[in-house]
């Protein structure tokens, strides 16, 4: 994901926040969230 202000590549945090992926800009510190569309766990 790209930063809207700096136009550089953002880094992803390792853990998810409320089923969203957290991206942080290394230059300006802006934070963006992206819906996590990874495979959900099958129901048991």
mmCIF file of the N, C-alpha and C atoms, coordinates in Angstrom:
data_MODEL
# 
_entry.id   MODEL 
# 
loop_
_atom_site.group_PDB 
_atom_site.id 
_atom_site.type_symbol 
_atom_site.label_atom_id 
_atom_site.label_alt_id 
_atom_site.label_comp_id 
_atom_site.label_asym_id 
_atom_site.label_entity_id 
_atom_site.label_seq_id 
_atom_site.pdbx_PDB_ins_code 
_atom_site.Cartn_x 
_atom_site.Cartn_y 
_atom_site.Cartn_z 
_atom_site.occupancy 
_atom_site.B_iso_or_equiv 
_atom_site.pdbx_formal_charge 
_atom_site.auth_seq_id 
_atom_site.auth_comp_id 
_atom_site.auth_asym_id 
_atom_site.auth_atom_id 
_atom_site.pdbx_PDB_model_num 
ATOM 1   N N  . UNK A 1 1  ? 0.846   -1.175  0.000  1.00 0.00 ? 1  UNK A N  1 
ATOM 2   C CA . UNK A 1 1  ? 0.000   0.000   0.000  1.00 0.00 ? 1  UNK A CA 1 
ATOM 3   C C  . UNK A 1 1  ? 0.891   1.237   0.000  1.00 0.00 ? 1  UNK A C  1 
ATOM 4   N N  . UNK A 1 2  ? 0.441   2.275   -0.689 1.00 0.00 ? 2  UNK A N  1 
ATOM 5   C CA . UNK A 1 2  ? 1.225   3.503   -0.817 1.00 0.00 ? 2  UNK A CA 1 
ATOM 6   C C  . UNK A 1 2  ? 0.664   4.588   0.097  1.00 0.00 ? 2  UNK A C  1 
ATOM 7   N N  . UNK A 1 3  ? 1.547   5.423   0.633  1.00 0.00 ? 3  UNK A N  1 
ATOM 8   C CA . UNK A 1 3  ? 1.137   6.557   1.467  1.00 0.00 ? 3  UNK A CA 1 
ATOM 9   C C  . UNK A 1 3  ? 0.538   7.638   0.573  1.00 0.00 ? 3  UNK A C  1 
ATOM 10  N N  . UNK A 1 4  ? -0.579  8.206   0.999  1.00 0.00 ? 4  UNK A N  1 
ATOM 11  C CA . UNK A 1 4  ? -1.244  9.235   0.202  1.00 0.00 ? 4  UNK A CA 1 
ATOM 12  C C  . UNK A 1 4  ? -0.441  10.532  0.154  1.00 0.00 ? 4  UNK A C  1 
ATOM 13  N N  . UNK A 1 5  ? 0.252   10.851  1.247  1.00 0.00 ? 5  UNK A N  1 
ATOM 14  C CA . UNK A 1 5  ? 1.024   12.100  1.305  1.00 0.00 ? 5  UNK A CA 1 
ATOM 15  C C  . UNK A 1 5  ? 2.382   11.958  0.624  1.00 0.00 ? 5  UNK A C  1 
ATOM 16  N N  . UNK A 1 6  ? 3.149   10.941  1.033  1.00 0.00 ? 6  UNK A N  1 
ATOM 17  C CA . UNK A 1 6  ? 4.550   10.803  0.603  1.00 0.00 ? 6  UNK A CA 1 
ATOM 18  C C  . UNK A 1 6  ? 4.716   10.028  -0.698 1.00 0.00 ? 6  UNK A C  1 
ATOM 19  N N  . UNK A 1 7  ? 3.729   9.212   -1.055 1.00 0.00 ? 7  UNK A N  1 
ATOM 20  C CA . UNK A 1 7  ? 3.807   8.350   -2.244 1.00 0.00 ? 7  UNK A CA 1 
ATOM 21  C C  . UNK A 1 7  ? 4.930   7.320   -2.146 1.00 0.00 ? 7  UNK A C  1 
ATOM 22  N N  . UNK A 1 8  ? 5.185   6.837   -0.904 1.00 0.00 ? 8  UNK A N  1 
ATOM 23  C CA . UNK A 1 8  ? 6.165   5.768   -0.742 1.00 0.00 ? 8  UNK A CA 1 
ATOM 24  C C  . UNK A 1 8  ? 5.471   4.556   -0.134 1.00 0.00 ? 8  UNK A C  1 
ATOM 25  N N  . UNK A 1 9  ? 6.144   3.423   -0.177 1.00 0.00 ? 9  UNK A N  1 
ATOM 26  C CA . UNK A 1 9  ? 5.563   2.165   0.283  1.00 0.00 ? 9  UNK A CA 1 
ATOM 27  C C  . UNK A 1 9  ? 5.426   2.139   1.800  1.00 0.00 ? 9  UNK A C  1 
ATOM 28  N N  . UNK A 1 10 ? 4.237   1.749   2.273  1.00 0.00 ? 10 UNK A N  1 
ATOM 29  C CA . UNK A 1 10 ? 3.982   1.662   3.705  1.00 0.00 ? 10 UNK A CA 1 
ATOM 30  C C  . UNK A 1 10 ? 4.349   0.275   4.204  1.00 0.00 ? 10 UNK A C  1 
ATOM 31  N N  . UNK A 1 11 ? 4.662   0.172   5.503  1.00 0.00 ? 11 UNK A N  1 
ATOM 32  C CA . UNK A 1 11 ? 4.995   -1.118  6.099  1.00 0.00 ? 11 UNK A CA 1 
ATOM 33  C C  . UNK A 1 11 ? 3.792   -1.649  6.862  1.00 0.00 ? 11 UNK A C  1 
ATOM 34  N N  . UNK A 1 12 ? 3.597   -2.967  6.817  1.00 0.00 ? 12 UNK A N  1 
ATOM 35  C CA . UNK A 1 12 ? 2.447   -3.590  7.467  1.00 0.00 ? 12 UNK A CA 1 
ATOM 36  C C  . UNK A 1 12 ? 2.827   -4.070  8.861  1.00 0.00 ? 12 UNK A C  1 
ATOM 37  N N  . UNK A 1 13 ? 1.938   -3.851  9.833  1.00 0.00 ? 13 UNK A N  1 
ATOM 38  C CA . UNK A 1 13 ? 2.163   -4.371  11.177 1.00 0.00 ? 13 UNK A CA 1 
ATOM 39  C C  . UNK A 1 13 ? 1.912   -5.867  11.169 1.00 0.00 ? 13 UNK A C  1 
ATOM 40  N N  . UNK A 1 14 ? 2.581   -6.591  12.068 1.00 0.00 ? 14 UNK A N  1 
ATOM 41  C CA . UNK A 1 14 ? 2.495   -8.041  12.064 1.00 0.00 ? 14 UNK A CA 1 
ATOM 42  C C  . UNK A 1 14 ? 1.130   -8.569  12.490 1.00 0.00 ? 14 UNK A C  1 
ATOM 43  N N  . UNK A 1 15 ? 0.483   -7.909  13.503 1.00 0.00 ? 15 UNK A N  1 
ATOM 44  C CA . UNK A 1 15 ? -0.796  -8.421  13.958 1.00 0.00 ? 15 UNK A CA 1 
ATOM 45  C C  . UNK A 1 15 ? -1.954  -7.629  13.362 1.00 0.00 ? 15 UNK A C  1 
ATOM 46  N N  . UNK A 1 16 ? -3.146  -8.216  13.396 1.00 0.00 ? 16 UNK A N  1 
ATOM 47  C CA . UNK A 1 16 ? -4.323  -7.549  12.849 1.00 0.00 ? 16 UNK A CA 1 
ATOM 48  C C  . UNK A 1 16 ? -5.052  -6.796  13.945 1.00 0.00 ? 16 UNK A C  1 
ATOM 49  N N  . UNK A 1 17 ? -5.787  -5.771  13.563 1.00 0.00 ? 17 UNK A N  1 
ATOM 50  C CA . UNK A 1 17 ? -6.563  -4.950  14.477 1.00 0.00 ? 17 UNK A CA 1 
ATOM 51  C C  . UNK A 1 17 ? -8.016  -4.995  14.028 1.00 0.00 ? 17 UNK A C  1 
ATOM 52  N N  . UNK A 1 18 ? -8.861  -5.669  14.813 1.00 0.00 ? 18 UNK A N  1 
ATOM 53  C CA . UNK A 1 18 ? -10.295 -5.774  14.511 1.00 0.00 ? 18 UNK A CA 1 
ATOM 54  C C  . UNK A 1 18 ? -10.527 -6.268  13.084 1.00 0.00 ? 18 UNK A C  1 
ATOM 55  N N  . UNK A 1 19 ? -9.839  -7.347  12.736 1.00 0.00 ? 19 UNK A N  1 
ATOM 56  C CA . UNK A 1 19 ? -9.934  -7.992  11.419 1.00 0.00 ? 19 UNK A CA 1 
ATOM 57  C C  . UNK A 1 19 ? -9.542  -7.044  10.287 1.00 0.00 ? 19 UNK A C  1 
ATOM 58  N N  . UNK A 1 20 ? -8.616  -6.130  10.575 1.00 0.00 ? 20 UNK A N  1 
ATOM 59  C CA . UNK A 1 20 ? -8.083  -5.230  9.564  1.00 0.00 ? 20 UNK A CA 1 
ATOM 60  C C  . UNK A 1 20 ? -6.565  -5.251  9.613  1.00 0.00 ? 20 UNK A C  1 
ATOM 61  N N  . UNK A 1 21 ? -5.953  -4.977  8.456  1.00 0.00 ? 21 UNK A N  1 
ATOM 62  C CA . UNK A 1 21 ? -4.499  -4.895  8.394  1.00 0.00 ? 21 UNK A CA 1 
ATOM 63  C C  . UNK A 1 21 ? -4.091  -3.442  8.596  1.00 0.00 ? 21 UNK A C  1 
ATOM 64  N N  . UNK A 1 22 ? -3.054  -3.224  9.418  1.00 0.00 ? 22 UNK A N  1 
ATOM 65  C CA . UNK A 1 22 ? -2.623  -1.870  9.749  1.00 0.00 ? 22 UNK A CA 1 
ATOM 66  C C  . UNK A 1 22 ? -1.349  -1.553  8.988  1.00 0.00 ? 22 UNK A C  1 
ATOM 67  N N  . UNK A 1 23 ? -1.362  -0.459  8.225  1.00 0.00 ? 23 UNK A N  1 
ATOM 68  C CA . UNK A 1 23 ? -0.220  -0.024  7.444  1.00 0.00 ? 23 UNK A CA 1 
ATOM 69  C C  . UNK A 1 23 ? 0.271   1.317   7.998  1.00 0.00 ? 23 UNK A C  1 
ATOM 70  N N  . UNK A 1 24 ? 1.589   1.446   8.148  1.00 0.00 ? 24 UNK A N  1 
ATOM 71  C CA . UNK A 1 24 ? 2.186   2.660   8.693  1.00 0.00 ? 24 UNK A CA 1 
ATOM 72  C C  . UNK A 1 24 ? 3.244   3.187   7.722  1.00 0.00 ? 24 UNK A C  1 
ATOM 73  N N  . UNK A 1 25 ? 3.204   4.490   7.474  1.00 0.00 ? 25 UNK A N  1 
ATOM 74  C CA . UNK A 1 25 ? 4.200   5.122   6.606  1.00 0.00 ? 25 UNK A CA 1 
ATOM 75  C C  . UNK A 1 25 ? 5.481   5.339   7.401  1.00 0.00 ? 25 UNK A C  1 
ATOM 76  N N  . UNK A 1 26 ? 6.622   4.845   6.918  1.00 0.00 ? 26 UNK A N  1 
ATOM 77  C CA . UNK A 1 26 ? 7.877   5.021   7.652  1.00 0.00 ? 26 UNK A CA 1 
ATOM 78  C C  . UNK A 1 26 ? 8.366   6.471   7.667  1.00 0.00 ? 26 UNK A C  1 
ATOM 79  N N  . UNK A 1 27 ? 7.928   7.290   6.719  1.00 0.00 ? 27 UNK A N  1 
ATOM 80  C CA . UNK A 1 27 ? 8.410   8.670   6.647  1.00 0.00 ? 27 UNK A CA 1 
ATOM 81  C C  . UNK A 1 27 ? 7.571   9.633   7.495  1.00 0.00 ? 27 UNK A C  1 
ATOM 82  N N  . UNK A 1 28 ? 6.244   9.656   7.259  1.00 0.00 ? 28 UNK A N  1 
ATOM 83  C CA . UNK A 1 28 ? 5.418   10.646  7.971  1.00 0.00 ? 28 UNK A CA 1 
ATOM 84  C C  . UNK A 1 28 ? 4.616   10.044  9.119  1.00 0.00 ? 28 UNK A C  1 
ATOM 85  N N  . UNK A 1 29 ? 4.555   8.714   9.235  1.00 0.00 ? 29 UNK A N  1 
ATOM 86  C CA . UNK A 1 29 ? 3.850   8.084   10.340 1.00 0.00 ? 29 UNK A CA 1 
ATOM 87  C C  . UNK A 1 29 ? 2.351   7.964   10.153 1.00 0.00 ? 29 UNK A C  1 
ATOM 88  N N  . UNK A 1 30 ? 1.859   8.200   8.938  1.00 0.00 ? 30 UNK A N  1 
ATOM 89  C CA . UNK A 1 30 ? 0.422   8.082   8.676  1.00 0.00 ? 30 UNK A CA 1 
ATOM 90  C C  . UNK A 1 30 ? -0.010  6.627   8.795  1.00 0.00 ? 30 UNK A C  1 
ATOM 91  N N  . UNK A 1 31 ? -1.236  6.414   9.271  1.00 0.00 ? 31 UNK A N  1 
ATOM 92  C CA . UNK A 1 31 ? -1.759  5.060   9.483  1.00 0.00 ? 31 UNK A CA 1 
ATOM 93  C C  . UNK A 1 31 ? -2.973  4.847   8.603  1.00 0.00 ? 31 UNK A C  1 
ATOM 94  N N  . UNK A 1 32 ? -3.023  3.703   7.928  1.00 0.00 ? 32 UNK A N  1 
ATOM 95  C CA . UNK A 1 32 ? -4.190  3.327   7.129  1.00 0.00 ? 32 UNK A CA 1 
ATOM 96  C C  . UNK A 1 32 ? -4.582  1.905   7.487  1.00 0.00 ? 32 UNK A C  1 
ATOM 97  N N  . UNK A 1 33 ? -5.879  1.628   7.401  1.00 0.00 ? 33 UNK A N  1 
ATOM 98  C CA . UNK A 1 33 ? -6.381  0.288   7.673  1.00 0.00 ? 33 UNK A CA 1 
ATOM 99  C C  . UNK A 1 33 ? -6.938  -0.293  6.391  1.00 0.00 ? 33 UNK A C  1 
ATOM 100 N N  . UNK A 1 34 ? -6.776  -1.615  6.235  1.00 0.00 ? 34 UNK A N  1 
ATOM 101 C CA . UNK A 1 34 ? -7.273  -2.328  5.061  1.00 0.00 ? 34 UNK A CA 1 
ATOM 102 C C  . UNK A 1 34 ? -8.019  -3.549  5.557  1.00 0.00 ? 34 UNK A C  1 
ATOM 103 N N  . UNK A 1 35 ? -9.183  -3.803  4.978  1.00 0.00 ? 35 UNK A N  1 
ATOM 104 C CA . UNK A 1 35 ? -9.956  -4.968  5.384  1.00 0.00 ? 35 UNK A CA 1 
ATOM 105 C C  . UNK A 1 35 ? -9.157  -6.231  5.101  1.00 0.00 ? 35 UNK A C  1 
ATOM 106 N N  . UNK A 1 36 ? -9.110  -7.131  6.092  1.00 0.00 ? 36 UNK A N  1 
ATOM 107 C CA . UNK A 1 36 ? -8.337  -8.361  5.957  1.00 0.00 ? 36 UNK A CA 1 
ATOM 108 C C  . UNK A 1 36 ? -9.183  -9.393  5.243  1.00 0.00 ? 36 UNK A C  1 
ATOM 109 N N  . UNK A 1 37 ? -8.815  -9.744  4.028  1.00 0.00 ? 37 UNK A N  1 
ATOM 110 C CA . UNK A 1 37 ? -9.585  -10.702 3.232  1.00 0.00 ? 37 UNK A CA 1 
ATOM 111 C C  . UNK A 1 37 ? -8.885  -12.049 3.130  1.00 0.00 ? 37 UNK A C  1 
ATOM 112 N N  . UNK A 1 38 ? -8.042  -12.349 4.116  1.00 0.00 ? 38 UNK A N  1 
ATOM 113 C CA . UNK A 1 38 ? -7.391  -13.662 4.122  1.00 0.00 ? 38 UNK A CA 1 
ATOM 114 C C  . UNK A 1 38 ? -8.418  -14.737 4.412  1.00 0.00 ? 38 UNK A C  1 
ATOM 115 N N  . UNK A 1 39 ? -8.058  -16.010 4.204  1.00 0.00 ? 39 UNK A N  1 
ATOM 116 C CA . UNK A 1 39 ? -8.996  -17.111 4.396  1.00 0.00 ? 39 UNK A CA 1 
ATOM 117 C C  . UNK A 1 39 ? -9.519  -17.155 5.838  1.00 0.00 ? 39 UNK A C  1 
ATOM 118 N N  . UNK A 1 40 ? -10.830 -17.097 6.031  1.00 0.00 ? 40 UNK A N  1 
ATOM 119 C CA . UNK A 1 40 ? -11.360 -17.225 7.388  1.00 0.00 ? 40 UNK A CA 1 
ATOM 120 C C  . UNK A 1 40 ? -11.275 -18.662 7.878  1.00 0.00 ? 40 UNK A C  1 
ATOM 121 N N  . UNK A 1 41 ? -11.275 -18.821 9.193  1.00 0.00 ? 41 UNK A N  1 
ATOM 122 C CA . UNK A 1 41 ? -11.222 -20.171 9.752  1.00 0.00 ? 41 UNK A CA 1 
ATOM 123 C C  . UNK A 1 41 ? -12.528 -20.904 9.481  1.00 0.00 ? 41 UNK A C  1 
ATOM 124 N N  . UNK A 1 42 ? -12.463 -22.181 9.120  1.00 0.00 ? 42 UNK A N  1 
ATOM 125 C CA . UNK A 1 42 ? -13.714 -22.914 8.879  1.00 0.00 ? 42 UNK A CA 1 
ATOM 126 C C  . UNK A 1 42 ? -14.478 -23.136 10.185 1.00 0.00 ? 42 UNK A C  1 
ATOM 127 N N  . UNK A 1 43 ? -15.811 -23.111 10.145 1.00 0.00 ? 43 UNK A N  1 
ATOM 128 C CA . UNK A 1 43 ? -16.584 -23.339 11.374 1.00 0.00 ? 43 UNK A CA 1 
ATOM 129 C C  . UNK A 1 43 ? -16.396 -24.759 11.887 1.00 0.00 ? 43 UNK A C  1 
ATOM 130 N N  . UNK A 1 44 ? -16.386 -24.887 13.210 1.00 0.00 ? 44 UNK A N  1 
ATOM 131 C CA . UNK A 1 44 ? -16.175 -26.211 13.806 1.00 0.00 ? 44 UNK A CA 1 
ATOM 132 C C  . UNK A 1 44 ? -17.484 -26.850 14.193 1.00 0.00 ? 44 UNK A C  1 
# 
